[in-house]
């Protein structure tokens, strides 16, 4: 461990895969903020949160370790980052709504649902950046942009 890292309590280096996933999540937040249809906004925001969570897994999960077979990111996240467990439960609970929104069900989510999820996904991204020891990189130039679509 580098001396500077030990002295400051800094986090270990974040792999390139995590940085890439966070960048895709940021772009998702921006895309969701401009989506007109609530279902589209909700689905894109939920996927952005999923990519944020995947960035944590890319940083903390080692290949070949643990149980085999596919498992939801929302199931694995609390195992490797217990501090994000409540967020994982929250986003896992919204996965059904996301699936309905992606399926094109017009009543799957309301405008309020989609606006709230976009704010939550944005907050989650900032928390993930902090969890990984990265500086927060705002996605939207102004938080009022979350209220522009209507």
Buried (B, 14 or more C-beta within 10 A) or exposed (E): EEEEEEEEEEEEEBBEEBBBBBEBBBBBBBBBBEBEBBBBBBBBBBBBBBBBBBBBBBBBBEEEEEEEEEEEBBEBBBBBBEEBEEBBEBBBEBBEBBEBBBEEEEEBBEEEBBBBBBBBBBEBBBBBBEBBBBEEEEBBEEEEBBEEBE
